[in-house]
Amino acid sequence: MSTFRNPIIPGCYADPSVCRVGDDYYLVTSTFEYFPGVPIFHSKDLVNWRQLGHVLDRPSQLNLDGTPCSKGIYAATIRYNDGIFYMITTFVESVTGARRNFYVTATDPAGPWSDPVWLPEAPGIDSSLFFDDDGKCYIMANRQPPEGQQYPKHMEIWMQELDVKSGQLIGPKYSLWDGALKFIHAQEGPHMYKLNGYYYLLIAEGGTGHTHSVTIARSTSITGPYEGCKSNPILTHRHLGHKHPITNVGHADIVQTQDGEWWMFCLGSRPYGGYYRNLGRETFLVPFIWEDGWPVVNPGKGIVELEMPRPSLPEHRWPSQPACDHFDAEQLALPWNFIRTPRGEFWSLTERPGHLRLKLKPETMTEWVNPSFVGRRQQHIDFAARTVLEFAPASDNESAGLVILQNNDYQYRVEYTRLDQVYVVRLIQRFSGEEELLAEQEVAPVGSAVKLYLKVEALGQDYSFYFATQPEQWKPLLEHANGTILSVDVAGGFSGTYIGLFASSHGKESDSYADFDYFEYSPLN
């Protein structure tokens, strides 16, 4: 029996949504404060995915200025109707600020996608679209019940007709669902489907933490009333404990293959070194069947597994991406992201061909700003990342290097900087907003031409940092640093760990820049 390994998209790719167009499958995920927003993936077999691009790849589509960590772009939904792709999502401005829903469209999933159509009359988060057989379109999201919350985090799922050509909501809002059980909170992530005369409403409940779950309800009328499945939640791992290899499973979307099989995409996390989830929430795949008009997920087991039987579709692999980016393309590779919408021309692949040039900005890695930074997700429990830079700090306030980032208050920075007449490399730990110098080594006298090689290796929660001035002549900067500070369980938030390159002049204007010759990321096991 042929099998596949979960997660199918590792690293912090949360809140997956999927649609099928003929023999092709398209999937999108959340991106929070990172830019570009909403990566879009393509598959032929549900297991092997290639990234086509990002849905929100222009500043005119996405202004993340001042957006706090783990706010920004929440759960996206992708749908296809009558030759047009639709992506709808919620922009969360801040902890207490507005939740603004919008959608964009494209005829080609690889883009370009339109500028946003904002829906000011659509409250809540996790908006979704459903196209009915009669051509009508409906929007769903969550909100506080009009009659008030009966218990903490009590929400309901509402629905209203949407004219996608004019971007106007039509008619009344309908209350569809307010909880499978009274102790299950945070009703969100709705998706609707129509099958055998029933409208099915799939819901995420129980919050995004350990008690996360998937529930389902159905009705013969789109406006309800909806009856809940007696087996709810139809998927959860909350009963498996903190030591199970996959936890906080939930927030699902479903698809039927051209062969008639049914599959569910959901998020989940892989804790390691204790209940620590450095990788954030990842995308998993699990089969299900229909029995007596209701889904039965992974029959006989009822859970998502790390290894599962493959779909019946022919295997379709895509060309593998190189582990090393030599920065010799015209554009940054698709895995790279910025923090918030990039402002100013602070990066270049052309000013020194074959290098990524980062110009020093006054902004730092510790603020809710757009720093001079490019990064990618940590996708493996054990990994190595390395780079080499050429940089001549003009003063003590200038630094550049490698950063391992959970958010602005929890991170490790390997900084190359200047102290009086000496270039130094140092490791700084930022924990709960407080910084500590963990290690420092002299590299060369000021004025020396230096290529500085930097490397981080992670084996579970042990993160070790190295430097060199000659290829492969590694010296330890600090070994066995505590990786748990990079977990959402310590740092909070919804995202996973990023690894990236940065350059900062720490509050002062500067004409300096750092050139990075390559960046290599590879799993160790």
Phi, psi and omega per residue, in radians:
M1 nan 2.232 3.128
S2 -1.380 2.417 -3.098
T3 -2.233 2.955 3.011
F4 -2.300 2.868 -3.126
R5 -1.879 2.308 2.975
N6 -1.595 2.638 -0.048
P7 -1.323 2.632 -3.129
I8 -1.351 -0.465 3.000
I9 -2.235 1.704 -3.059
P10 -1.372 2.820 -3.078
G11 1.550 3.101 -2.979
C12 -1.343 1.296 2.972
Y13 -1.972 1.575 -2.981
A14 -1.731 2.879 3.005
D15 0.993 0.961 -3.071
P16 -1.181 2.480 2.988
S17 -2.309 2.507 -2.977
V18 -2.405 2.618 2.949
C19 -2.506 2.701 3.104
R20 -1.978 2.376 3.025
V21 -2.233 1.763 -3.051
G22 1.150 -2.087 3.128
D23 -1.705 0.148 -3.058
D24 -1.970 2.513 -3.137
Y25 -2.135 2.427 -3.120
Y26 -2.230 2.440 -3.019
L27 -2.414 2.438 3.081
V28 -2.244 2.774 3.138
T29 -2.453 3.015 3.129
S30 -1.305 2.795 3.089
T31 -2.426 -0.177 3.050
F32 0.984 -2.141 -3.030
E33 -1.549 0.084 -3.079
Y34 -1.592 2.645 -3.121
F35 -2.265 2.451 -0.035
P36 -1.132 2.827 -3.084
G37 -1.746 2.575 3.006
V38 1.048 1.444 3.036
P39 -1.116 2.522 3.087
I40 -2.096 2.281 -3.066
F41 -2.028 2.747 -3.110
H42 -2.278 2.417 3.107
S43 -2.516 2.718 3.012
K44 -1.904 -0.298 -3.008
D45 -2.285 0.137 3.134
L46 1.297 -0.222 -3.069
V47 -1.859 -0.801 -3.124
N48 -1.699 2.172 -3.061
W49 -2.194 2.505 2.999
R50 -2.138 2.505 3.121
Q51 -1.467 2.247 3.103
L52 -1.523 -0.497 -3.082
G53 2.788 -2.629 3.060
H54 -2.245 2.538 3.116
V55 -1.255 -0.750 -3.099
L56 -1.869 1.512 -3.011
D57 -2.032 0.175 3.118
R58 -2.179 2.461 3.081
P59 -0.974 -0.512 3.116
S60 -1.153 -0.367 3.103
Q61 -1.563 -0.441 -2.931
L62 -2.603 1.860 3.094
N63 -1.846 1.808 -3.097
L64 -1.774 0.283 -3.114
D65 -0.980 2.218 3.075
G66 1.287 0.099 -3.107
T67 -1.225 2.208 3.114
P68 -1.133 2.821 3.073
C69 -1.050 2.441 3.131
S70 1.166 0.267 2.899
K71 -1.907 -2.889 -3.115
G72 1.684 -2.238 -3.016
I73 -1.537 1.970 3.106
Y74 -1.611 -2.917 -2.974
A75 -0.824 2.187 3.098
A76 -1.764 2.653 3.032
T77 -2.157 2.360 3.054
I78 -1.972 2.325 3.091
R79 -2.442 2.781 -3.130
Y80 -2.267 2.329 3.123
N81 -2.675 2.176 2.997
D82 0.919 0.836 3.046
G83 1.484 0.032 -3.083
I84 -2.188 2.351 3.003
F85 -1.575 2.444 3.099
Y86 -2.148 2.349 2.977
M87 -2.179 2.121 3.120
I88 -2.092 2.485 -3.069
T89 -2.734 3.108 3.121
T90 -2.080 2.309 2.993
F91 -1.722 2.011 3.141
V92 -1.714 1.951 -2.989
E93 -1.242 -0.676 -3.100
S94 -2.884 -3.029 -3.128
V95 -1.058 -0.746 -3.103
T96 -2.014 0.019 -3.076
G97 -1.393 -3.004 -3.046
A98 -1.154 2.632 2.949
R99 -1.919 1.919 -2.987
R100 -1.980 2.066 -3.127
N101 -1.636 2.491 3.105
F102 -2.695 2.854 3.032
Y103 -2.346 2.742 3.054
V104 -2.273 2.829 -3.083
T105 -2.330 2.794 3.081
A106 -2.792 2.640 3.000
T107 -1.628 -0.317 3.066
D108 -2.124 2.130 -3.097
P109 -1.071 -0.394 3.090
A110 -1.337 -0.099 3.102
G111 1.728 3.057 0.069
P112 -1.330 2.645 3.048
W113 -1.745 2.664 -3.072
S114 -1.203 2.935 2.917
D115 -1.215 2.789 -3.034
P116 -1.135 2.520 2.898
V117 -1.810 1.871 -3.051
W118 -1.416 2.540 -3.094
L119 -2.127 1.373 -3.033
P120 -1.117 -0.340 -3.131
E121 -1.626 0.145 -3.134
A122 -1.836 1.833 -3.116
P123 -1.456 3.000 2.969
G124 1.466 -2.939 -3.097
I125 -2.213 2.977 3.040
D126 1.109 0.806 -3.126
S127 -1.149 2.606 -3.098
S128 -2.520 2.776 3.119
L129 -2.082 2.581 3.026
F130 -2.400 2.222 3.089
F131 -1.792 2.067 -3.096
D132 -1.511 2.964 -3.092
D133 -1.110 -0.468 -3.103
D134 -1.482 0.116 3.109
G135 1.597 -0.155 3.128
K136 -1.327 2.613 3.098
C137 -2.042 2.508 -3.135
Y138 -2.253 2.521 3.027
I139 -1.867 2.472 3.060
M140 -2.256 2.631 3.014
A141 -2.859 -2.995 3.074
N142 -1.914 2.916 3.074
R143 -2.888 2.903 2.985
Q144 -1.222 2.401 3.133
P145 -0.992 2.419 -3.124
P146 -0.987 -0.530 -3.134
E147 -1.486 0.021 3.102
G148 1.796 2.766 -3.140
Q149 -1.378 2.328 -3.130
Q150 -1.586 -0.259 3.126
Y151 -2.777 2.857 -3.068
P152 -0.979 2.373 3.117
K153 1.092 0.373 3.062
H154 -1.228 2.120 3.113
M155 -2.244 2.989 3.020
E156 -2.346 2.799 3.050
I157 -1.708 2.206 3.112
W158 -2.011 2.845 -3.114
M159 -2.536 2.574 3.072
Q160 -2.676 2.610 3.085
E161 -1.209 2.512 -3.126
L162 -2.257 2.245 2.989
D163 -1.535 1.803 -3.024
V164 -1.270 -0.289 3.114
K165 -1.372 -0.665 -3.140
S166 -1.698 -0.271 -3.082
G167 1.282 0.419 -3.093
Q168 -1.910 2.416 3.004
L169 -1.411 2.495 -3.008
I170 -2.150 2.377 2.991
G171 1.273 -2.894 -3.045
P172 -1.395 2.792 2.955
K173 -1.551 2.387 -3.141
Y174 -1.930 2.387 3.013
S175 -1.515 2.079 -3.051
L176 -1.790 -0.612 -2.936
W177 -2.812 2.352 3.118
D178 -2.347 0.463 2.985
G179 2.304 2.374 3.077
A180 -1.249 -0.722 3.093
L181 -2.475 2.645 -3.032
K182 -1.130 -0.411 3.130
F183 -1.537 -0.093 3.087
I184 -1.585 2.174 -3.028
H185 -1.964 3.132 3.005
A186 1.018 1.045 3.064
Q187 -1.203 2.135 -3.051
E188 -2.818 -3.061 3.040
G189 0.995 0.787 -3.080
P190 -1.314 2.505 2.951
H191 -2.414 2.455 -3.117
M192 -2.063 2.553 3.127
Y193 -2.483 2.763 3.095
K194 -2.178 2.241 -3.063
L195 -2.688 2.208 3.041
N196 0.904 0.765 3.058
G197 1.464 -0.014 3.137
Y198 -1.986 2.529 2.898
Y199 -1.652 2.174 -3.139
Y200 -1.877 2.305 3.120
L201 -1.987 1.982 3.115
L202 -1.680 2.308 -3.008
I203 -2.307 2.540 2.948
A204 -1.660 2.266 -3.139
E205 -2.402 2.817 3.071
G206 1.567 0.163 -3.124
G207 1.372 3.036 -3.074
T208 -1.623 0.044 -3.124
G209 -1.580 -2.603 -3.005
H210 -1.062 -0.488 -3.082
T211 -1.603 0.213 -3.138
H212 -0.983 2.624 -3.106
S213 -2.820 2.966 3.056
V214 -2.108 2.235 3.062
T215 -2.165 2.917 -3.109
I216 -2.566 2.571 3.078
A217 -2.430 2.850 -3.124
R218 -2.527 2.809 3.109
S219 -2.735 2.681 3.039
T220 -1.465 -0.167 3.077
S221 -2.106 2.412 -3.084
I222 -1.112 -0.474 -3.133
T223 -1.561 -0.020 3.080
G224 1.685 -3.054 0.141
P225 -1.317 2.660 -3.128
Y226 -1.796 2.335 3.051
E227 -1.767 2.391 3.138
G228 -1.433 2.619 3.053
C229 -1.170 2.343 -3.136
K230 -1.161 -0.288 3.124
S231 -1.610 0.080 -3.141
N232 -0.987 2.472 -0.077
P233 -1.305 2.453 -3.116
I234 -1.332 -0.282 3.042
L235 -2.641 2.233 2.991
T236 -2.854 2.744 3.022
H237 -2.052 0.203 -3.051
R238 -1.084 -0.456 -3.107
H239 -1.476 -0.071 -3.047
L240 -1.598 -0.177 3.092
G241 1.516 2.969 -3.057
H242 -1.310 -0.276 -3.088
K243 -1.595 -0.058 3.095
H244 -1.176 2.521 -3.063
P245 -1.171 -0.310 3.088
I246 -2.228 2.226 -3.113
T247 -2.278 3.081 3.120
N248 0.708 0.830 3.119
V249 -1.282 2.378 3.107
G250 3.028 -2.905 3.102
H251 0.860 1.405 -2.955
A252 -1.956 2.808 2.949
D253 -2.436 2.664 -3.050
I254 -2.202 2.770 3.115
V255 -2.635 2.555 3.023
Q256 -1.820 2.305 3.130
T257 -1.353 2.904 3.081
Q258 -1.146 -0.273 3.069
D259 -1.567 -0.029 3.088
G260 1.660 -0.041 3.096
E261 -1.348 2.687 3.089
W262 -1.993 2.361 -3.127
W263 -2.351 2.569 -3.139
M264 -2.043 2.276 3.013
F265 -1.769 2.353 -3.129
C266 -2.588 2.902 3.024
L267 -1.642 2.777 3.065
G268 -2.926 2.984 3.133
S269 -2.259 2.698 3.076
R270 -1.987 1.660 3.097
P271 -1.204 2.644 3.045
Y272 -2.715 2.640 -3.076
G273 1.192 0.524 -2.963
G274 1.896 -2.959 3.141
Y275 -1.469 1.259 3.125
Y276 -2.234 2.285 -3.004
R277 -2.123 1.258 -3.127
N278 -1.090 -0.535 -3.059
L279 -1.412 -0.046 3.142
G280 1.268 -2.602 -3.111
R281 -1.853 2.184 -2.988
E282 -1.958 2.993 -3.101
T283 -1.723 2.140 -3.123
F284 -2.044 2.801 -3.112
L285 -2.268 2.349 -3.129
V286 -2.567 2.437 3.134
P287 -1.411 2.791 2.969
F288 -2.624 2.843 3.090
I289 -2.204 2.969 3.061
W290 -1.860 2.261 3.039
E291 -2.305 2.172 3.132
D292 0.935 0.610 3.055
G293 1.443 0.212 -3.133
W294 -2.346 2.640 3.124
P295 -1.288 2.482 2.969
V296 -2.129 1.938 -3.029
V297 -1.455 2.252 3.112
N298 0.793 1.194 -2.999
P299 -0.878 2.377 3.139
G300 1.534 -0.257 -3.130
K301 -2.233 -0.792 3.030
G302 1.343 0.181 -3.097
I303 -2.346 2.948 3.026
V304 -1.534 2.356 -3.112
E305 -2.039 2.732 3.113
L306 -1.189 -0.590 3.091
E307 -2.165 2.234 -3.045
M308 -2.470 2.745 3.070
P309 -1.081 2.448 -3.099
R310 -1.248 2.744 2.940
P311 -1.064 2.817 -3.127
S312 -1.301 -0.126 -3.109
L313 -1.163 2.579 3.073
P314 -1.047 2.406 3.128
E315 -1.112 2.366 -3.136
H316 -2.383 1.734 3.121
R317 -1.540 2.645 3.049
W318 -1.852 2.771 3.079
P319 -0.992 2.343 -3.105
S320 -1.238 2.582 3.103
Q321 -1.455 2.437 3.137
P322 -1.126 2.542 3.125
A323 -1.210 -0.482 -3.066
C324 -1.940 2.211 3.037
D325 -1.710 1.994 -3.131
H326 -1.584 0.109 3.081
F327 0.969 0.707 3.139
D328 -1.892 0.209 3.073
A329 -1.651 2.996 -3.141
E330 -1.401 -0.423 3.141
Q331 -2.245 2.735 3.033
L332 -1.084 2.507 3.109
A333 -1.101 2.708 -3.007
L334 -1.066 -0.526 3.120
P335 -1.181 -0.276 -3.085
W336 -1.335 2.481 3.091
N337 -2.328 2.776 2.929
F338 -1.811 2.816 2.960
I339 -1.602 1.992 -3.068
R340 1.146 3.055 -3.070
T341 -1.144 2.200 -3.091
P342 -1.143 2.269 3.139
R343 -2.117 2.223 -3.121
G344 1.505 2.747 -3.132
E345 -1.561 1.301 -3.031
F346 -1.708 -0.054 3.120
W347 -2.354 2.677 -3.126
S348 -2.718 2.487 2.988
L349 -1.876 -0.011 -3.038
T350 -1.984 -0.408 -3.098
E351 -1.136 -0.562 2.968
R352 -2.363 1.641 -3.058
P353 -0.927 2.443 -3.111
G354 1.460 0.120 3.131
H355 -2.385 2.650 2.908
L356 -1.661 2.046 3.092
R357 -1.714 2.142 3.031
L358 -1.920 2.091 3.075
K359 -1.476 2.453 -3.117
L360 -1.210 2.279 3.049
K361 -1.972 2.684 3.084
P362 -1.100 -0.454 -3.122
E363 -1.162 2.607 -3.109
T364 -2.060 3.036 -3.141
M365 -1.358 0.010 -3.047
T366 -1.886 0.094 -3.068
E367 -2.042 2.839 3.039
W368 -1.462 1.202 -3.028
V369 -2.408 -3.067 2.981
N370 -1.821 1.648 3.132
P371 -1.376 2.976 3.014
S372 -1.348 1.611 -2.979
F373 -2.678 2.431 2.861
V374 -2.316 2.413 -3.078
G375 -2.617 2.966 3.122
R376 -2.416 2.848 -3.076
R377 -1.285 2.494 2.849
Q378 -1.279 2.206 -3.052
Q379 -2.074 -0.035 -3.071
H380 -2.383 2.615 3.106
I381 -1.170 -0.729 3.081
D382 -1.978 2.152 -3.092
F383 -2.690 2.903 2.992
A384 -2.313 2.451 3.049
A385 -2.352 2.418 -3.106
R386 -2.516 2.716 3.089
T387 -2.683 2.996 3.023
V388 -2.422 2.377 -3.131
L389 -2.290 2.674 2.981
E390 -2.060 2.151 -2.985
F391 -2.789 2.343 3.108
A392 -2.109 1.554 -3.133
P393 -0.998 2.251 -3.111
A394 -1.480 -0.305 -3.127
S395 -2.757 3.033 -3.071
D396 -1.186 -0.326 -3.112
N397 -1.531 -0.013 -3.125
E398 -1.762 2.334 3.120
S399 -2.632 2.742 3.059
A400 -2.686 2.774 3.127
G401 2.811 -2.492 -2.998
L402 -2.038 2.379 -3.133
V403 -2.268 2.412 3.003
I404 -1.928 2.013 -2.821
L405 -2.168 2.213 2.865
Q406 -1.722 -0.884 2.999
N407 -2.773 -2.955 -3.040
N408 -1.189 -0.303 -3.119
D409 -1.873 -0.101 -3.121
Y410 -2.381 1.927 -3.052
Q411 -2.966 2.844 2.910
Y412 -2.072 2.308 3.085
R413 -2.140 2.185 2.974
V414 -1.672 1.880 -3.011
E415 -1.897 2.328 2.955
Y416 -1.783 2.093 -3.037
T417 -2.588 -2.920 -3.061
R418 -2.230 2.369 2.990
L419 -2.175 1.848 -3.070
D420 0.986 -1.932 -3.047
Q421 -1.884 0.371 -3.103
V422 -2.300 2.384 2.940
Y423 -1.434 2.386 -3.135
V424 -2.318 2.733 2.964
V425 -2.060 2.369 -3.084
R426 -2.489 2.742 3.101
L427 -1.970 2.167 3.134
I428 -2.025 2.249 3.028
Q429 -1.768 2.252 3.036
R430 -1.956 2.035 -3.063
F431 -2.272 2.098 3.133
S432 0.944 0.635 3.089
G433 1.458 -0.061 3.132
E434 -1.848 2.367 -3.078
E435 -1.793 2.506 3.112
E436 -2.383 2.272 3.059
L437 -1.407 1.969 -3.081
L438 -1.595 -0.521 -3.100
A439 -2.796 2.651 3.104
E440 -2.676 2.353 3.140
Q441 -2.372 2.409 3.015
E442 -1.236 2.472 -3.133
V443 -1.915 -0.876 -3.093
A444 -2.960 2.807 3.053
P445 -1.143 2.623 3.082
V446 -0.996 2.387 -3.117
G447 1.752 -0.251 3.123
S448 -1.273 2.493 3.036
A449 -1.473 1.977 -3.010
V450 -2.225 2.322 2.838
K451 -1.745 2.100 -3.098
L452 -1.869 2.080 3.099
Y453 -1.633 2.351 -3.123
L454 -2.234 2.512 -3.124
K455 -2.579 2.489 2.946
V456 -2.196 2.361 3.041
E457 -2.157 2.328 3.112
A458 -2.097 2.208 2.987
L459 -2.095 1.714 -3.019
G460 1.119 -2.279 -3.123
Q461 -1.569 0.153 3.021
D462 -1.638 1.978 3.094
Y463 -1.918 2.116 -3.106
S464 -2.031 2.449 -3.022
F465 -2.105 2.387 -3.073
Y466 -2.365 2.770 3.040
F467 -2.491 2.859 3.116
A468 -2.782 2.711 3.018
T469 -1.927 -0.082 3.027
Q470 -2.288 2.560 -3.098
P471 -0.938 2.253 3.037
E472 1.165 0.157 3.077
Q473 -1.673 1.112 -2.960
W474 -1.288 2.424 3.015
K475 -2.117 2.414 3.138
P476 -1.241 2.270 2.957
L477 -1.537 -0.847 2.992
L478 -2.833 2.298 3.104
E479 -1.889 2.658 3.034
H480 1.116 0.713 2.990
A481 -1.213 2.666 -3.038
N482 -1.375 1.885 -3.108
G483 -1.346 -0.210 -3.061
T484 -1.160 -0.335 3.106
I485 -1.196 -0.222 3.116
L486 -1.600 0.083 -3.129
S487 -1.586 2.545 3.048
V488 -1.094 -0.378 -3.136
D489 -1.256 -0.336 3.044
V490 -1.806 -0.816 -3.005
A491 -1.526 -0.290 -3.058
G492 1.382 3.117 3.084
G493 1.608 -3.042 -3.021
F494 -2.077 -0.142 -3.031
S495 -1.693 3.087 3.095
G496 -1.929 -3.036 -3.080
T497 -1.339 2.425 3.038
Y498 -1.968 2.639 3.044
I499 -2.146 2.243 -3.064
G500 -2.747 -3.075 -3.100
L501 -2.032 2.465 -3.081
F502 -2.518 2.866 3.058
A503 -2.669 2.279 -3.066
S504 -2.534 2.539 3.017
S505 -1.870 0.177 2.946
H506 0.893 1.090 3.006
G507 1.567 -0.111 -3.122
K508 -2.047 2.632 3.056
E509 -1.245 2.563 -3.100
S510 -2.657 2.605 3.020
D511 -1.766 0.091 -3.081
S512 -1.352 2.831 3.093
Y513 -2.619 2.800 3.062
A514 -2.116 2.356 3.112
D515 -1.860 2.180 3.099
F516 -1.875 2.149 -3.044
D517 -1.380 -0.580 3.125
Y518 -2.834 2.925 2.971
F519 -2.474 2.215 -3.113
E520 -2.108 2.291 3.077
Y521 -2.274 2.271 -3.136
S522 -2.660 2.532 3.040
P523 -1.206 2.651 3.139
L524 -1.729 -0.322 3.120
N525 -2.361 nan nan
